[in-house]
Amino acid sequence: MRILRLIAAIALITLPSTRAWAAFDIQFGDSDSYANVIATSLEETDENDEPNPFSLQKGDVNGDGQINISDVTLLIDILLGSFANYDTLQRSDIDWDGNVTIKDITILIDYLLGGELPQQTKYGYDYVWDKDTMPEVHLEVSYDEWSRLLALYDANKYTRQYVMASITFIKEGDTTFVDSVGLRLKGNTSRHRPEGNQYNKPHIVNTTIWRRVHFGVNLRKYVDDDDHTIQGIRKIHLRCCSADPSYVREMFSYDLFKRAGVWTAPRDTYCRLWIHVEGDAREVYFGVYQLLEPIDKRFLKDRKSKFGSSNGYLWKCRSNTGLNNPNGDFWYDDDSDDRHAYTLQTQTEEFDSAKVQLIDFMNKLNGLDDSTFYYWIQEVTDVDFLLRTYAVNVALGMWDDYWNHANNYYMYFSSPGTTGYKFFFIPYDYDSTLGTCSRAGAQSDSGRQDPLNWGLASNPLIVRILKYDEFKAIYVRYLKDLVKSGNALMDRVSSQARIRGWYERISPFITNDTNWEMSIQDTPASFSYHSEYNLLQNDENNFFTVKAGSINAINLDEE
């Protein structure tokens, strides 16, 4: 059989037409991957098969830690139609081009004959948000500027004002230094004072009580030129794990979105953070942070080919944003400390037009009759992609979301006007997932809550779409695909393998100078209504097991 596969490989490799090759190309990590690669191939997966070990070594197609002829034969099988999960496809993309093609076979065979595997040169977004590394971030702040940051917090906990700092970004021996950058505090309910509870005092040199908090860095806040970036990146967010003792919930969530082909999720990776305030004897190590991509104009430009435009209207939505009240709190980002339910982030000079568009969207979402709504919603959004996104959201147990809590998301309208645009839902803020629960909206148990009745009926976007049997079937299929063994998405075994891989990377660096979040704990947040959930135990309280049970209990035939 192996000889037959090799003969097939030789035949495929020698095909003269690139058009013939295209028939064997497999794409992943984009809007086609989840539906075409996974959902259409589930019948080929054995429920009892466990995924390969945690390995993403290019060329190690079967994940056994070695690169040999077995990997060639498996790669041939994949190109001839055999099922391959996300991890296997990652290892099969040997030339780093985002596709699995005949070219990958030729490179692999050449490597086994003495050649070399290609190395990826990472730059820009791939350089900063490189999940294979843990960059160092060093912030240097003058005494006066840091004391001003404290004073801004004391005057208004939710201040959005910047102070001046400098940043040094170190990654695998490469050092980028940028001076005169903007530094500010971030967060909502998780926002705290970075010097404990010593209110209305300036910085206390050498003897202060530090606290891990969220920060935002705008490298072009004060000087707008090409030197004030990290490989072209202008802004970064630095998030601590104040609401996540496991240190892994947001990392897992955004990784799952990527695995499921949801390209609207922001990038993230781990980093280590140091801060030095002028006058202190040494810089303070704040520990392991999440380095998160901001959702802003640059976010849209980077994904312009998928959004169709980067000049549309991006809204940040927090608290009471159920898309059900045309008289809601609408405003634009005016650099003030004011907080609004719906805040326009881009094209702010066109706020009036953006508001008219959003209100028209709400009125139609809530007011169209069912038959008209069916056609309208398919005109204004990719329903399949929206349901795929929301299936991931619900599988993760994201209760602090649009449907249940009318909170924590962005939305983007690709062009102005009340017709002709495309609407996109952008996921955001996933530290309260994977078993962290609260009494909110329609639920208090994000593991056992019925995925078909996830939130409030008064928040109509998903509720109205699921009224149609064909859309409900798509949503349920995506949910079940996520937890199906062998897909390397959210089944217990593969999920635990990924988490343990991340822990192996970050655990040596958790202990820090602030004495906050000094250990990794397999528990939900302290405020969670269900403290029994865990991620790494194999018992009845394992969140992945519980969630798979609530998803697999759905039977549309009984609806």
Kinemage of the C-alpha trace (Angstrom):
@kinemage 1
@onewidth
@group {chain A} dominant
@subgroup {mainchain}
@vectorlist {calphas} color= white
{ca met a 1} P 0.000 0.000 0.000
{ca arg a 2} L 2.875 2.375 0.829
{ca ile a 3} L 4.405 1.734 -2.607
{ca leu a 4} L 1.068 2.536 -4.266
{ca arg a 5} L 0.892 5.805 -2.362
{ca leu a 6} L 4.399 6.740 -3.463
{ca ile a 7} L 3.534 5.948 -7.065
{ca ala a 8} L 0.486 8.183 -6.694
{ca ala a 9} L 2.698 10.919 -5.247
{ca ile a 10} L 5.127 10.707 -8.153
{ca ala a 11} L 2.226 10.871 -10.591
{ca leu a 12} L 0.795 13.921 -8.864
{ca ile a 13} L 4.160 15.653 -8.622
{ca thr a 14} L 4.824 15.241 -12.327
{ca leu a 15} L 1.474 16.683 -13.395
{ca pro a 16} L 2.369 19.543 -15.766
{ca ser a 17} L -0.653 21.694 -15.117
{ca thr a 18} L -0.966 23.856 -12.012
{ca arg a 19} L -4.700 23.680 -12.630
{ca ala a 20} L -4.556 19.937 -12.051
{ca trp a 21} L -2.648 20.543 -8.831
{ca ala a 22} L -5.354 22.905 -7.603
{ca ala a 23} L -7.792 20.016 -7.348
{ca phe a 24} L -5.656 18.590 -4.549
{ca asp a 25} L -5.026 21.830 -2.658
{ca ile a 26} L -6.362 22.052 0.876
{ca gln a 27} L -6.700 25.437 2.542
{ca phe a 28} L -7.055 25.934 6.278
{ca gly a 29} L -7.311 28.712 8.817
{ca asp a 30} L -9.691 30.744 6.652
{ca ser a 31} L -13.423 30.960 6.075
{ca asp a 32} L -13.503 27.750 4.023
{ca ser a 33} L -11.475 25.434 6.211
{ca tyr a 34} L -13.967 24.488 8.884
{ca ala a 35} L -16.835 23.694 6.582
{ca asn a 36} L -14.891 22.041 3.764
{ca val a 37} L -12.145 20.189 5.607
{ca ile a 38} L -13.810 19.161 8.860
{ca ala a 39} L -17.569 19.208 8.532
{ca thr a 40} L -17.596 17.253 5.278
{ca ser a 41} L -15.190 14.593 6.540
{ca leu a 42} L -16.522 13.703 9.969
{ca glu a 43} L -17.689 10.273 8.903
{ca glu a 44} L -14.025 9.300 8.479
{ca thr a 45} L -13.152 10.009 12.140
{ca asp a 46} L -13.284 7.263 14.732
{ca glu a 47} L -14.895 8.533 17.939
{ca asn a 48} L -12.402 6.496 19.960
{ca asp a 49} L -9.294 7.838 18.226
{ca glu a 50} L -7.190 10.180 20.314
{ca pro a 51} L -5.384 13.017 18.522
{ca asn a 52} L -1.671 12.949 17.964
{ca pro a 53} L 0.695 14.363 20.598
{ca phe a 54} L 0.987 18.133 21.014
{ca ser a 55} L 3.340 18.864 18.127
{ca leu a 56} L 3.221 21.379 15.293
{ca gln a 57} L 6.633 20.575 13.785
{ca lys a 58} L 6.406 21.158 10.058
{ca gly a 59} L 6.901 17.862 8.212
{ca asp a 60} L 6.014 15.711 11.229
{ca val a 61} L 2.635 15.105 9.612
{ca asn a 62} L 1.523 12.302 11.955
{ca gly a 63} L 2.812 14.083 15.054
{ca asp a 64} L 4.943 11.224 16.356
{ca gly a 65} L 8.017 13.381 16.925
{ca gln a 66} L 9.904 12.108 13.854
{ca ile a 67} L 9.997 13.006 10.163
{ca asn a 68} L 10.189 9.936 7.949
{ca ile a 69} L 8.468 8.081 5.105
{ca ser a 70} L 5.339 7.579 7.214
{ca asp a 71} L 4.758 11.313 7.055
{ca val a 72} L 5.016 11.247 3.256
{ca thr a 73} L 2.421 8.507 2.948
{ca leu a 74} L 0.038 10.246 5.342
{ca leu a 75} L 0.425 13.519 3.461
{ca ile a 76} L -0.412 11.707 0.223
{ca asp a 77} L -3.520 10.246 1.852
{ca ile a 78} L -4.613 13.723 2.931
{ca leu a 79} L -4.221 15.122 -0.576
{ca leu a 80} L -6.179 12.168 -1.920
{ca gly a 81} L -9.082 12.967 0.393
{ca ser a 82} L -8.431 11.460 3.821
{ca phe a 83} L -9.639 13.433 6.821
{ca ala a 84} L -7.080 15.622 8.601
{ca asn a 85} L -7.704 17.758 11.659
{ca tyr a 86} L -6.371 21.262 12.242
{ca asp a 87} L -3.099 20.198 13.869
{ca thr a 88} L -2.339 17.689 11.129
{ca leu a 89} L -2.950 20.319 8.455
{ca gln a 90} L -0.637 22.739 10.259
{ca arg a 91} L 2.151 20.155 10.265
{ca ser a 92} L 1.442 19.353 6.610
{ca asp a 93} L 1.831 22.951 5.417
{ca ile a 94} L 5.588 22.529 5.079
{ca asp a 95} L 6.175 25.591 2.899
{ca trp a 96} L 4.208 27.910 5.267
{ca asp a 97} L 1.914 29.208 2.501
{ca gly a 98} L -1.383 28.456 4.286
{ca asn a 99} L -2.265 25.579 1.945
{ca val a 100} L -1.541 21.866 1.767
{ca thr a 101} L -0.536 21.034 -1.808
{ca ile a 102} L 1.619 18.769 -3.942
{ca lys a 103} L 4.464 21.196 -3.320
{ca asp a 104} L 4.525 20.145 0.340
{ca ile a 105} L 5.065 16.515 -0.709
{ca thr a 106} L 7.974 17.430 -2.957
{ca ile a 107} L 9.629 19.459 -0.188
{ca leu a 108} L 9.151 16.637 2.309
{ca ile a 109} L 10.616 14.014 -0.043
{ca asp a 110} L 13.525 16.341 -0.835
{ca tyr a 111} L 14.156 16.743 2.906
{ca leu a 112} L 14.270 12.970 3.395
{ca leu a 113} L 16.811 12.804 0.563
{ca gly a 114} L 19.091 15.275 2.325
{ca gly a 115} L 17.541 18.672 1.691
{ca glu a 116} L 16.339 21.261 4.207
{ca leu a 117} L 12.888 22.254 5.385
{ca pro a 118} L 11.954 25.875 4.628
{ca gln a 119} L 11.925 28.307 7.550
{ca gln a 120} L 9.320 31.009 7.892
{ca thr a 121} L 10.483 34.592 8.024
{ca lys a 122} L 8.053 36.372 10.312
{ca tyr a 123} L 7.428 40.098 10.173
{ca gly a 124} L 4.707 42.553 11.113
{ca tyr a 125} L 1.738 40.872 12.756
{ca asp a 126} L 3.327 37.420 12.511
{ca tyr a 127} L 6.472 38.742 14.184
{ca val a 128} L 4.758 40.426 17.140
{ca trp a 129} L 2.075 37.792 17.660
{ca asp a 130} L 4.307 34.771 17.218
{ca lys a 131} L 2.876 31.932 19.313
{ca asp a 132} L 6.150 30.020 19.089
{ca thr a 133} L 7.987 32.555 21.265
{ca met a 134} L 7.558 34.538 24.492
{ca pro a 135} L 8.803 38.067 23.836
{ca glu a 136} L 9.978 40.388 26.603
{ca val a 137} L 8.283 43.773 26.997
{ca his a 138} L 10.138 46.392 29.065
{ca leu a 139} L 8.437 49.701 29.849
{ca glu a 140} L 10.405 52.699 31.157
{ca val a 141} L 8.412 55.566 32.714
{ca ser a 142} L 9.592 58.772 34.370
{ca tyr a 143} L 8.614 59.394 37.989
{ca asp a 144} L 6.367 62.320 37.028
{ca glu a 145} L 4.587 60.489 34.212
{ca trp a 146} L 3.957 57.369 36.322
{ca ser a 147} L 2.659 59.497 39.189
{ca arg a 148} L 0.376 61.239 36.700
{ca leu a 149} L -0.958 57.839 35.601
{ca leu a 150} L -1.813 57.084 39.232
{ca ala a 151} L -3.469 60.475 39.644
{ca leu a 152} L -5.560 59.924 36.514
{ca tyr a 153} L -6.801 56.628 37.949
{ca asp a 154} L -7.551 58.213 41.319
{ca ala a 155} L -9.636 60.893 39.602
{ca asn a 156} L -11.473 58.409 37.350
{ca lys a 157} L -11.007 54.659 37.553
{ca tyr a 158} L -11.940 54.352 33.879
{ca thr a 159} L -9.520 56.960 32.599
{ca arg a 160} L -8.428 56.498 28.996
{ca gln a 161} L -5.688 59.119 29.130
{ca tyr a 162} L -2.097 58.291 28.193
{ca val a 163} L 1.208 59.123 29.830
{ca met a 164} L 4.579 59.072 28.072
{ca ala a 165} L 6.891 56.068 28.337
{ca ser a 166} L 9.401 54.105 26.284
{ca ile a 167} L 9.209 50.446 25.281
{ca thr a 168} L 11.804 47.782 24.553
{ca phe a 169} L 10.536 44.690 22.738
{ca ile a 170} L 12.904 41.702 22.794
{ca lys a 171} L 12.193 38.580 20.756
{ca glu a 172} L 14.681 35.776 20.152
{ca gly a 173} L 17.646 38.114 20.475
{ca asp a 174} L 16.166 40.910 18.363
{ca thr a 175} L 15.648 44.175 20.250
{ca thr a 176} L 13.330 47.001 19.226
{ca phe a 177} L 13.434 50.221 21.271
{ca val a 178} L 10.852 52.951 20.812
{ca asp a 179} L 10.774 56.135 22.883
{ca ser a 180} L 7.940 58.601 23.499
{ca val a 181} L 5.116 56.053 23.366
{ca gly a 182} L 1.713 56.327 25.020
{ca leu a 183} L 0.907 54.150 28.047
{ca arg a 184} L -2.502 53.845 29.685
{ca leu a 185} L -4.578 51.601 31.907
{ca lys a 186} L -7.183 49.261 30.438
{ca gly a 187} L -9.960 46.978 31.558
{ca asn a 188} L -13.562 47.143 32.681
{ca thr a 189} L -14.509 45.393 35.939
{ca ser a 190} L -10.929 44.071 36.020
{ca arg a 191} L -9.376 47.549 36.018
{ca his a 192} L -7.232 48.294 39.078
{ca arg a 193} L -4.643 50.736 40.359
{ca pro a 194} L -1.124 49.495 39.514
{ca glu a 195} L 0.166 50.537 42.956
{ca gly a 196} L -2.292 48.687 45.150
{ca asn a 197} L -4.753 50.774 47.167
{ca gln a 198} L -2.468 53.692 47.990
{ca tyr a 199} L -4.918 56.242 46.633
{ca asn a 200} L -4.130 59.906 46.054
{ca lys a 201} L -0.409 59.390 46.441
{ca pro a 202} L 2.370 59.671 43.860
{ca his a 203} L 4.751 56.824 43.207
{ca ile a 204} L 6.529 55.561 46.324
{ca val a 205} L 10.134 54.981 45.300
{ca asn a 206} L 11.491 51.459 45.954
{ca thr a 207} L 8.842 50.520 48.554
{ca thr a 208} L 5.522 50.628 46.732
{ca ile a 209} L 2.926 47.828 46.683
{ca trp a 210} L 2.608 46.719 43.057
{ca arg a 211} L -0.425 45.143 41.402
{ca arg a 212} L -0.738 43.384 38.064
{ca val a 213} L -3.143 45.337 35.847
{ca his a 214} L -4.014 45.669 32.157
{ca phe a 215} L -2.118 48.193 30.025
{ca gly a 216} L -2.434 49.634 26.542
{ca val a 217} L 0.545 50.912 24.537
{ca asn a 218} L 0.165 53.298 21.600
{ca leu a 219} L 3.568 53.640 19.963
{ca arg a 220} L 2.444 56.580 17.807
{ca lys a 221} L 0.555 58.539 20.426
{ca tyr a 222} L 3.143 61.326 20.555
{ca val a 223} L 5.323 60.852 17.472
{ca asp a 224} L 3.711 59.709 14.220
{ca asp a 225} L 6.494 58.235 12.088
{ca asp a 226} L 7.727 54.848 10.892
{ca asp a 227} L 10.272 54.578 13.697
{ca his a 228} L 7.486 54.500 16.269
{ca thr a 229} L 6.303 50.964 15.577
{ca ile a 230} L 7.357 47.396 16.240
{ca gln a 231} L 7.720 46.062 12.696
{ca gly a 232} L 4.835 48.283 11.622
{ca ile a 233} L 2.626 47.492 14.632
{ca arg a 234} L 1.390 50.685 16.260
{ca lys a 235} L -0.596 49.450 19.253
{ca ile a 236} L -0.501 46.498 21.642
{ca his a 237} L -2.601 45.503 24.618
{ca leu a 238} L -1.057 43.853 27.668
{ca arg a 239} L -3.563 41.809 29.659
{ca cys a 240} L -2.883 40.147 32.982
{ca cys a 241} L -4.887 37.158 34.191
{ca ser a 242} L -6.699 38.825 37.081
{ca ala a 243} L -9.972 37.037 36.273
{ca asp a 244} L -8.415 33.755 35.197
{ca pro a 245} L -6.388 31.677 37.667
{ca ser a 246} L -5.704 29.173 34.862
{ca tyr a 247} L -3.755 31.736 32.766
{ca val a 248} L -5.180 30.042 29.659
{ca arg a 249} L -8.813 30.947 28.986
{ca glu a 250} L -8.307 33.749 26.479
{ca met a 251} L -5.358 31.981 24.854
{ca phe a 252} L -7.466 28.860 24.387
{ca ser a 253} L -10.485 30.839 23.153
{ca tyr a 254} L -8.755 32.825 20.433
{ca asp a 255} L -6.826 29.727 19.377
{ca leu a 256} L -10.125 27.853 19.026
{ca phe a 257} L -11.603 30.629 16.896
{ca lys a 258} L -8.571 30.366 14.619
{ca arg a 259} L -8.860 26.561 14.432
{ca ala a 260} L -12.503 26.911 13.483
{ca gly a 261} L -11.678 29.339 10.669
{ca val a 262} L -13.076 32.417 12.427
{ca trp a 263} L -10.690 35.060 11.096
{ca thr a 264} L -12.433 37.953 12.888
{ca ala a 265} L -10.894 36.986 16.253
{ca pro a 266} L -7.868 39.063 17.350
{ca arg a 267} L -4.360 37.622 17.536
{ca asp a 268} L -2.699 36.951 20.862
{ca thr a 269} L 0.337 35.310 22.412
{ca tyr a 270} L 2.100 35.191 25.767
{ca cys a 271} L 4.799 37.665 26.761
{ca arg a 272} L 6.711 38.725 29.872
{ca leu a 273} L 6.413 42.259 31.221
{ca trp a 274} L 8.839 44.474 33.169
{ca ile a 275} L 8.236 48.078 34.276
{ca his a 276} L 10.851 50.499 35.562
{ca val a 277} L 9.815 53.797 37.139
{ca glu a 278} L 12.492 56.455 37.321
{ca gly a 279} L 14.111 56.547 40.737
{ca asp a 280} L 13.532 52.877 41.586
{ca ala a 281} L 16.646 50.776 42.083
{ca arg a 282} L 15.521 48.191 39.546
{ca glu a 283} L 12.748 47.342 37.115
{ca val a 284} L 9.830 45.307 38.440
{ca tyr a 285} L 8.905 41.986 36.851
{ca phe a 286} L 5.124 41.883 36.400
{ca gly a 287} L 5.087 38.278 35.154
{ca val a 288} L 3.399 36.522 32.238
{ca tyr a 289} L 0.944 38.645 30.279
{ca gln a 290} L -1.257 38.121 27.260
{ca leu a 291} L -0.087 40.210 24.306
{ca leu a 292} L -3.341 41.031 22.497
{ca glu a 293} L -4.032 42.609 19.123
{ca pro a 294} L -6.235 45.727 19.410
{ca ile a 295} L -9.464 45.812 17.419
{ca asp a 296} L -9.160 49.100 15.559
{ca lys a 297} L -8.573 50.624 12.134
{ca arg a 298} L -5.360 48.612 11.650
{ca phe a 299} L -7.254 45.438 12.550
{ca leu a 300} L -9.660 46.192 9.704
{ca lys a 301} L -6.892 47.027 7.217
{ca asp a 302} L -5.075 43.774 7.945
{ca arg a 303} L -8.273 41.851 7.094
{ca lys a 304} L -9.490 44.137 4.319
{ca ser a 305} L -9.641 41.344 1.721
{ca lys a 306} L -12.058 39.426 3.936
{ca phe a 307} L -14.112 42.351 5.211
{ca gly a 308} L -14.305 43.774 1.691
{ca ser a 309} L -13.402 47.236 2.973
{ca ser a 310} L -11.563 48.846 5.860
{ca asn a 311} L -13.398 52.160 5.631
{ca gly a 312} L -16.664 51.094 7.227
{ca tyr a 313} L -18.038 51.631 10.706
{ca leu a 314} L -16.538 49.733 13.643
{ca trp a 315} L -18.540 49.808 16.889
{ca lys a 316} L -17.409 48.745 20.358
{ca cys a 317} L -20.352 47.364 22.310
{ca arg a 318} L -20.485 47.070 26.090
{ca ser a 319} L -23.353 46.743 28.579
{ca asn a 320} L -26.973 46.872 27.398
{ca thr a 321} L -26.105 46.427 23.740
{ca gly a 322} L -28.729 43.857 22.776
{ca leu a 323} L -29.402 45.519 19.391
{ca asn a 324} L -32.986 45.981 20.540
{ca asn a 325} L -33.238 49.657 21.512
{ca pro a 326} L -32.971 52.321 18.775
{ca asn a 327} L -32.983 54.936 21.534
{ca gly a 328} L -29.858 53.488 23.148
{ca asp a 329} L -26.638 55.202 24.179
{ca phe a 330} L -24.715 55.923 20.937
{ca trp a 331} L -21.550 58.017 20.707
{ca tyr a 332} L -18.129 58.051 19.064
{ca asp a 333} L -14.588 57.691 20.387
{ca asp a 334} L -13.693 61.293 21.256
{ca asp a 335} L -10.643 60.455 23.422
{ca ser a 336} L -12.579 61.401 26.546
{ca asp a 337} L -13.098 59.216 29.612
{ca asp a 338} L -16.855 58.975 28.977
{ca arg a 339} L -18.223 55.454 28.577
{ca his a 340} L -21.070 54.598 26.212
{ca ala a 341} L -22.979 51.470 25.257
{ca tyr a 342} L -22.300 51.746 21.521
{ca thr a 343} L -19.088 53.620 20.692
{ca leu a 344} L -18.074 54.277 17.075
{ca gln a 345} L -14.338 53.546 16.733
{ca thr a 346} L -13.646 54.462 13.088
{ca gln a 347} L -14.804 57.166 10.671
{ca thr a 348} L -15.878 59.149 13.738
{ca glu a 349} L -16.414 62.264 11.636
{ca glu a 350} L -19.303 60.360 10.020
{ca phe a 351} L -20.960 59.537 13.349
{ca asp a 352} L -24.414 60.782 12.310
{ca ser a 353} L -24.456 58.541 9.223
{ca ala a 354} L -23.112 55.581 11.193
{ca lys a 355} L -25.791 56.046 13.836
{ca val a 356} L -28.540 56.182 11.201
{ca gln a 357} L -27.224 52.942 9.692
{ca leu a 358} L -27.057 51.166 13.056
{ca ile a 359} L -30.565 52.238 14.059
{ca asp a 360} L -31.909 51.110 10.675
{ca phe a 361} L -30.183 47.743 11.219
{ca met a 362} L -31.817 47.452 14.650
{ca asn a 363} L -35.261 48.382 13.364
{ca lys a 364} L -35.095 45.749 10.637
{ca leu a 365} L -33.590 43.154 12.952
{ca asn a 366} L -36.459 43.609 15.370
{ca gly a 367} L -39.309 44.649 13.106
{ca leu a 368} L -39.215 42.659 9.848
{ca asp a 369} L -41.700 39.830 9.538
{ca asp a 370} L -40.216 36.330 9.439
{ca ser a 371} L -40.384 35.830 5.684
{ca thr a 372} L -38.767 39.200 4.925
{ca phe a 373} L -36.193 38.751 7.666
{ca tyr a 374} L -35.075 35.424 6.153
{ca tyr a 375} L -33.906 37.100 2.942
{ca trp a 376} L -32.718 40.350 4.537
{ca ile a 377} L -30.347 38.715 7.046
{ca gln a 378} L -28.685 36.751 4.238
{ca glu a 379} L -28.175 39.970 2.304
{ca val a 380} L -26.508 41.860 5.151
{ca thr a 381} L -24.326 39.099 6.635
{ca asp a 382} L -22.760 35.722 5.933
{ca val a 383} L -25.150 33.690 8.077
{ca asp a 384} L -23.043 30.546 7.914
{ca phe a 385} L -19.948 32.411 9.147
{ca leu a 386} L -21.927 34.193 11.863
{ca leu a 387} L -23.316 30.881 13.137
{ca arg a 388} L -19.867 29.313 13.050
{ca thr a 389} L -18.538 32.229 15.107
{ca tyr a 390} L -21.369 31.967 17.588
{ca ala a 391} L -21.048 28.205 17.876
{ca val a 392} L -17.463 28.731 19.070
{ca asn a 393} L -18.686 31.452 21.424
{ca val a 394} L -21.253 29.146 23.030
{ca ala a 395} L -18.960 26.116 23.103
{ca leu a 396} L -16.444 28.200 25.059
{ca gly a 397} L -19.143 29.067 27.579
{ca met a 398} L -18.941 32.811 26.884
{ca trp a 399} L -21.869 34.005 29.011
{ca asp a 400} L -20.728 37.664 29.167
{ca asp a 401} L -21.614 38.072 25.500
{ca tyr a 402} L -24.121 39.592 23.120
{ca trp a 403} L -26.886 36.954 23.341
{ca asn a 404} L -26.886 36.359 27.093
{ca his a 405} L -25.549 39.543 28.690
{ca ala a 406} L -25.684 42.106 25.840
{ca asn a 407} L -22.008 42.862 26.382
{ca asn a 408} L -18.412 42.439 25.163
{ca tyr a 409} L -18.276 42.407 21.370
{ca tyr a 410} L -17.454 44.564 18.373
{ca met a 411} L -19.450 44.848 15.172
{ca tyr a 412} L -18.407 46.132 11.786
{ca phe a 413} L -20.468 47.477 8.889
{ca ser a 414} L -18.339 47.299 5.765
{ca ser a 415} L -19.776 50.361 4.022
{ca pro a 416} L -22.079 53.343 4.716
{ca gly a 417} L -25.793 53.483 3.998
{ca thr a 418} L -28.785 51.364 4.886
{ca thr a 419} L -28.258 48.893 2.038
{ca gly a 420} L -25.321 47.220 0.337
{ca tyr a 421} L -23.169 46.740 3.443
{ca lys a 422} L -22.042 43.547 5.173
{ca phe a 423} L -22.367 43.128 8.938
{ca phe a 424} L -19.693 41.297 10.951
{ca phe a 425} L -19.730 40.169 14.578
{ca ile a 426} L -16.236 40.386 16.136
{ca pro a 427} L -15.546 38.325 19.301
{ca tyr a 428} L -13.829 40.036 22.223
{ca asp a 429} L -12.855 39.544 25.911
{ca tyr a 430} L -12.818 35.818 26.669
{ca asp a 431} L -11.207 35.569 30.101
{ca ser a 432} L -14.528 34.561 31.734
{ca thr a 433} L -15.016 31.366 29.742
{ca leu a 434} L -14.388 27.603 30.081
{ca gly a 435} L -16.430 27.173 33.254
{ca thr a 436} L -16.236 30.634 34.780
{ca cys a 437} L -19.927 31.400 35.320
{ca ser a 438} L -22.049 34.192 36.712
{ca arg a 439} L -25.738 34.772 37.341
{ca ala a 440} L -26.387 36.903 34.296
{ca gly a 441} L -28.895 37.098 31.496
{ca ala a 442} L -30.770 33.818 31.171
{ca gln a 443} L -28.280 31.534 32.894
{ca ser a 444} L -25.902 30.732 35.723
{ca asp a 445} L -24.154 27.615 34.353
{ca ser a 446} L -22.280 28.088 31.100
{ca gly a 447} L -21.386 24.399 30.890
{ca arg a 448} L -24.848 22.893 31.167
{ca gln a 449} L -26.932 25.696 29.650
{ca asp a 450} L -28.892 24.588 26.558
{ca pro a 451} L -26.935 25.916 23.528
{ca leu a 452} L -30.206 26.502 21.681
{ca asn a 453} L -31.442 28.764 24.485
{ca trp a 454} L -28.168 30.388 25.406
{ca gly a 455} L -29.371 33.845 26.290
{ca leu a 456} L -32.219 36.302 26.360
{ca ala a 457} L -34.962 36.285 23.750
{ca ser a 458} L -34.893 40.084 23.910
{ca asn a 459} L -31.462 40.064 22.228
{ca pro a 460} L -32.739 39.085 18.790
{ca leu a 461} L -29.809 38.537 16.415
{ca ile a 462} L -29.126 34.829 16.990
{ca val a 463} L -32.627 34.069 18.293
{ca arg a 464} L -34.302 35.137 15.060
{ca ile a 465} L -31.792 33.334 12.851
{ca leu a 466} L -32.288 30.054 14.725
{ca lys a 467} L -36.028 30.146 14.043
{ca tyr a 468} L -35.247 28.701 10.620
{ca asp a 469} L -34.571 24.975 10.593
{ca glu a 470} L -31.795 25.178 8.001
{ca phe a 471} L -29.874 27.765 10.047
{ca lys a 472} L -30.435 25.879 13.276
{ca ala a 473} L -29.020 22.749 11.638
{ca ile a 474} L -25.879 24.657 10.592
{ca tyr a 475} L -25.411 26.007 14.122
{ca val a 476} L -25.843 22.584 15.725
{ca arg a 477} L -23.506 20.947 13.225
{ca tyr a 478} L -20.780 23.445 14.061
{ca leu a 479} L -21.319 22.903 17.776
{ca lys a 480} L -21.019 19.143 17.443
{ca asp a 481} L -18.003 19.415 15.165
{ca leu a 482} L -16.246 21.438 17.855
{ca val a 483} L -16.502 18.751 20.526
{ca lys a 484} L -16.127 15.724 18.271
{ca ser a 485} L -13.118 13.555 19.107
{ca gly a 486} L -10.374 13.669 16.502
{ca asn a 487} L -11.087 17.165 15.147
{ca ala a 488} L -8.484 18.761 17.451
{ca leu a 489} L -10.910 21.573 18.252
{ca met a 490} L -12.550 21.335 21.693
{ca asp a 491} L -12.689 17.675 22.636
{ca arg a 492} L -11.196 17.014 26.058
{ca val a 493} L -8.061 15.137 24.988
{ca ser a 494} L -6.793 17.573 22.352
{ca ser a 495} L -7.810 20.587 24.459
{ca gln a 496} L -5.837 19.326 27.426
{ca ala a 497} L -2.834 18.606 25.212
{ca arg a 498} L -2.776 22.220 23.997
{ca ile a 499} L -3.191 23.609 27.503
{ca arg a 500} L -0.354 21.476 28.848
{ca gly a 501} L 1.827 22.642 25.967
{ca trp a 502} L 1.199 26.283 26.885
{ca tyr a 503} L 1.839 25.561 30.550
{ca glu a 504} L 5.162 23.983 29.707
{ca arg a 505} L 6.128 27.274 28.088
{ca ile a 506} L 4.892 29.774 30.697
{ca ser a 507} L 5.123 27.972 34.045
{ca pro a 508} L 8.810 28.854 34.685
{ca phe a 509} L 7.935 32.559 34.425
{ca ile a 510} L 4.737 32.886 36.494
{ca thr a 511} L 6.345 33.949 39.791
{ca asn a 512} L 6.707 37.745 39.742
{ca asp a 513} L 7.613 40.768 41.853
{ca thr a 514} L 4.034 41.889 42.513
{ca asn a 515} L 2.941 38.799 44.492
{ca trp a 516} L -0.275 38.708 42.442
{ca glu a 517} L -1.327 35.649 40.376
{ca met a 518} L 1.787 33.799 41.475
{ca ser a 519} L 0.665 30.314 40.418
{ca ile a 520} L -1.364 28.538 37.758
{ca gln a 521} L -4.584 27.147 39.217
{ca asp a 522} L -7.005 24.814 37.466
{ca thr a 523} L -10.085 26.661 38.714
{ca pro a 524} L -12.504 29.314 37.438
{ca ala a 525} L -12.325 32.888 38.715
{ca ser a 526} L -13.077 33.479 42.399
{ca phe a 527} L -16.426 35.088 41.534
{ca ser a 528} L -17.581 32.101 39.475
{ca tyr a 529} L -20.938 30.654 40.419
{ca his a 530} L -19.619 27.161 39.621
{ca ser a 531} L -16.283 26.699 41.335
{ca glu a 532} L -16.265 22.956 40.633
{ca tyr a 533} L -15.296 23.232 36.977
{ca asn a 534} L -11.771 22.250 35.946
{ca leu a 535} L -9.861 21.920 32.671
{ca leu a 536} L -7.248 19.239 33.291
{ca gln a 537} L -8.973 16.658 35.512
{ca asn a 538} L -10.756 13.731 33.894
{ca asp a 539} L -13.823 13.720 36.116
{ca glu a 540} L -17.497 14.691 35.984
{ca asn a 541} L -16.618 18.371 36.546
{ca asn a 542} L -14.255 18.689 33.612
{ca phe a 543} L -15.631 21.579 31.571
{ca phe a 544} L -14.814 20.005 28.207
{ca thr a 545} L -16.668 16.838 29.203
{ca val a 546} L -19.669 18.736 30.550
{ca lys a 547} L -19.870 21.006 27.518
{ca ala a 548} L -19.637 18.080 25.097
{ca gly a 549} L -22.506 16.449 26.981
{ca ser a 550} L -24.776 19.504 26.715
{ca ile a 551} L -23.960 19.892 23.007
{ca asn a 552} L -24.343 16.234 22.089
{ca ala a 553} L -27.676 16.136 23.923
{ca ile a 554} L -29.176 18.335 21.193
{ca asn a 555} L -31.496 16.308 18.990
{ca leu a 556} L -33.086 18.320 16.230
{ca asp a 557} L -35.405 15.442 15.385
{ca glu a 558} L -37.153 16.070 18.695
{ca glu a 559} L -37.501 19.795 18.162
